[in-house]
Amino acid sequence: MLPAQFAAKAAPAFSINEIAPGVYAHQGQTSLMTRENFGDIANLGAIVGEDAVAVIDTGGSLIEGRAFLAALREKTQKPIRYVISTHAHPDHTFGNGAFVETGATFVGHKNLPRALAARGPHYLSAFRAQMGDALDGVTIVPPTVTVDETMTLDLGHREIVLQAWRTAHSECDLTILDPKSGVLFAGDLLFLQHVPVVDGSLLGFLDVADRLAAIKAAQVVAGHGPIPAPWPKALDDERAYLMRLTADLRAAIKKGESVAAAAKEAGAEEREKWRLFDDYNARNATAGFAELEWETP
């Protein structure tokens, strides 16, 4: 049973806006997940066709997921046919349980079931310590339909295109394009204002960022940050950060610096451009160093 004060407190603060006809999005806070924000730090979305709805990510707690579902029901009563996870991270998937009773099919990258099985118990334990009873009721809900390369889902005279990517931000990144509106949901393959997070491959992230730019869209919903944003210009800051971090790490490795020393300095020129820089940059640099030190000189 969820504490009533949490549900009452969460729901009024939750809003979704129509950013294009039939396309809705919610902007999460640029913050770490806490008991106070119920894990509401990621951008979420929904696309409404003539027959059905696809939900894109569900938030960082069951409380937020339920608030999202309630807000969506105020916009449309059409059946929720799909719940699509852009990747495995808790701020995007911990709300999945709120949508189980809708009968929706859960969809994700081919690697998502494995990632959730491997990391889910750790996520629940770690974030329970961080969020306390705001995490009550959260369960790991894996996809039953997975995307290997691309997949098209029909919502009724509205077909959306799902694309699975190589390891980049994570090992299970998925994007969703609605050609009808020209809106791309990029998940955490795109960060705005919130410093990018590398939990997969720094070089893969750079490669995917370059290839993302070729997608024909007019605007984008990033995984974090202001929504919507113009496409593909929205990629510029993220690419600049990833290139700076990569160049600094390669220089540090060439000079024989330790990973600890490199993590303190790599990407430092970017600090003032990003929020939460000190929470994530050293982690990004450490992961990138381990990857780049194996490059052939």
Salt bridges, closest charged atoms under 4 A:
ASP40 OD1 - HIS26 NE2 2.81
GLU50 OE1 - HIS157 NE2 3.96
ASP57 OD2 - HIS92 ND1 2.84
GLU64 OE2 - HIS26 NE2 3.95
ASP91 OD2 - HIS92 NE2 3.33
ASP91 OD2 - HIS224 NE2 3.19
ASP133 OD1 - ARG35 NE 2.90
ASP136 OD1 - ARG128 NH1 2.72
ASP148 OD1 - LYS110 NZ 3.22
ASP178 OD2 - ARG158 NH2 2.81
ASP188 OD2 - HIS87 NE2 3.22
ASP188 OD1 - HIS92 NE2 3.18
ASP188 OD2 - HIS169 NE2 3.39
ASP188 OD2 - HIS224 NE2 3.34
ASP199 OD2 - HIS89 NE2 2.78
ASP199 OD2 - ARG119 NH1 2.47
ASP207 OD2 - ARG166 NH1 3.39
ASP207 OD2 - ARG211 NE 3.25
ASP210 OD1 - ARG239 NH2 2.78
ASP236 OD2 - LYS233 NZ 3.68
ASP248 OD1 - ARG244 NH2 2.82
GLU257 OE2 - LYS255 NZ 3.30
GLU269 OE1 - ARG244 NH1 3.98
GLU270 OE2 - LYS273 NZ 3.07
ASP278 OD1 - ARG271 NH2 3.00
GLU295 OE2 - ARG250 NH2 2.64
